[in-house]
């Protein structure tokens, strides 16, 4: 007998409200000028003392990035050979999860390449050459190398936020755990880069929002197809009887 997995429908009202609320809070944070306040806690006129810190560079930056890519590879392998919670997902959902992570990283990388915003360690205030310019001033150069907004390194963890939308259909509890771990890891990576002078807090927060929106958008695009498969299940089961 042929079977088609029937994933339960879920409401997008709460995630949509959370997305809009987070956007308002982020815009509010940008308006406060808190980025420089926090940067000054870690930086000095001579630069950022922790810029070359062994733990921050080799563990929180290099090792964390490599570990994230290993997880990406594991997710793609899991499309064919699922383990753990992935076994409860149909092939299409497993593919959605893997591609959501990858596309989130790509989205952040594309925005970084288009940005003229330089990193805190490039500012004159911290021994560099750039002036502080809002990352929303797209056509205004700050005199530095640019390419620092949003936070690419934090996307190594925040890219997994979209997994929440996939997992909530089979296990709301697992989805919340996945969401919590992704957020905690992303904030930890973002903080480590902020201590080094590599990013402002807003860069990290915007990366989280962008990755969340990418995951949400992909899920909205995939949901109609899932619904059609669910609606077709009775006919398929009847034909296979």
N, C-alpha and C positions, 0 to 999 in steps of 0.2 A: 504494500500500500504506500502510495506517495504521500509525503507530508510536507507542508509548508509551515514554518514557524510563525505563529501569530504573536507579534509583539504588541503589548498593550499600548493604547494611545495615551499620551501625556499632555498636560496643559503647558503652553508656552507663556501664559500670562505672568506667572511669577518670575521666570528668567528674564522676560522682556522688561518688567518693572525694575528688576535688579540692574539690568543693563543701563537703563535710563538714569536711575539713581546714581550709579557709579560714574556715569558721564558728568552729571551735575556736580558731584563731589570733586571729580578731577579738574573740571573747569574752575571750581572754587579754589582748589589747591594752587593752580596756576596763577590765579589772581592774587593770592596772598604773598607771593614772592618767597615762599618758604624754602625753595630750592637752595638759594644762596645761604640762607641761615644755617641749614644743615650742612652744606658744603664747608662752611667756615669752622664747623666743629671738628672736621677731620683735616682741613687744610691749613697751611701757613703761608706767609709771603715767600717762603723758600720751596714751596711745593707740598706734597702730601707724604708725610713720613712713612705711611704704610703702603705706598705705591708698589714697592718691590718686596713686600713681606712674603716670606717663603710659603706660609700656609695659604694666604689669600691668592697668591699667584699659582702655585702648583697644585693645591688641593681644591680650593673653591673656584678657580678659573679653569685651569687646564684639565684636571681630572674630572671635574663635574661636567664639562663640555663633552669629554670623551664618553663618560658614562651615559649621558643623555643620548648620544648617537647609537650606543649599544642598545638602549631601550627602543629606539626607533627601528633598528634592524630586527629586534625581537618582535615588535608589533607586526612588521611586515611578514616575518616568518610565521607569526601566529595566524595569519590569514589562512595558511595552508595547514599548519600544525598547531592548533590552539592549545593553550594550557590554562589552568585555573579558571578565572572568571570568563576568559575568552571563549571557553567551551559552551557557555550559555548564550553566546551571540551567534546569529547566522553569519554566513560568509560576508554578506553585504555590509553588515554592521561592523564586522572586524576590519573590513577594508576601509570603511568610513573612519574608524578610529585611527588607523595608521596614517591615512592621507590627511586627516585633520591636523595631526601633529606636524607632519611635514609642511603642509601649506601654511600653518601658523608661523613657522620659522621663516618660510619664504616671504610671507607678507611683511614681517618685521625687517628682514634683510633689505627688501626693496625700498621700504620707507627710509631706512638708514642711508642707503646710497643716494637718495634724493634730498637728504637733509643737509642744510648748511650749518647746523648747530654743532659747535665744538664741545669737547668734554671739559669738565671743571679743571682738570690739570693743565688745560691750554689757556686758561684765563690769566690776564696780567696780574690779577689780585693774588694768584697762586704761583707766580713766577713764569707764566707763559706769555703769549703775545695777543690773545684774543680778548674781545670785550664781551660782556654778557648781553646776549640778544635772545629774545623769546624764540622758542623753537617753532612758534607759529608764524614767525616772520620769514616766510619761505624765500623771498627774493632779497633778503638783507643778509649780507655776509658779516661775520663777526671778526674777521681778520685771522681766524685760525683754520685748521684743516677741515673742520666740519665732519659730517658723517657720524654723529654721536647720538642722534635721536631717531627712534626710541632705543631702549636698552637691548642690544642683541643678546648679550650673555644671559640675561634673565629669561629670555625666550626659551632657553634650554630646558626650563622647568614649566614656565607658563604655557608653552605650546601644548602641554598635556591637558590643559583646562577643558578643552573640547570633549575629552573623554567622558565628562559628566553627562553630556547629552546622549551619548550612546548607552552608557551603563544604566541610566535611570530607568530604562524600559525593562530591564531584567532584574535590577537590584538597586532600589533607591539608597539603601544603606551603603553599598559598595560605591555608588556614584558620589555620595557625600564624602566618603573617606578619600576617594580619588581626588576630588575637588580640593579637600583640605590639604592633602599632601602636596599637590601641585602648587597651591597658593603659598604654603609654608616654604617649600623649596625655592620657588621663584623669588620670594621676598628675601630669603637668606642669600641667594646669589646676587640679587640687586644690592643688598646692604653691603656685601663684601666688595662689590665694585665701587660703591659710593665711598667706602673707607679708603679705597685706593685713589679716588679722584677721577674714576673713569666714567661716572654717570651721576646725574642728579636724581633725587627721589622721584620727580615727575616722570623721568625717562622709564623707570621701573614700573610705575603705576600705569602709565600709558601702554606699556608692553603687555601687561596683564589684561587690560581692557581690550586691546586689539586682538590678542589670542582668544579671548572669550568670545568676541564678536565673530571671529572667523569660524570658531567651532559652532556657534549658534546658527550662523548663516548656512553652513554646510548641512547642519541637521535639518533646518527648515527646507532646504532643497531636496534632501533625501527622504523626508517624511512622506510626501505624496506617493512616492514609489512604494514605500513600506505599507502604506494604507491600501494600495491596490493589491499588493501581495496578500494582505490579510483578508481583504474582501473576496479574493479568489479562492481562499482555502476551502470553503465548503464544496465548491464545484470540483476542485482537484481531488479532495477526499472521496467524493461521490464517484468520480470517474475511476478511482483506483480501487473501489470496493469490489 
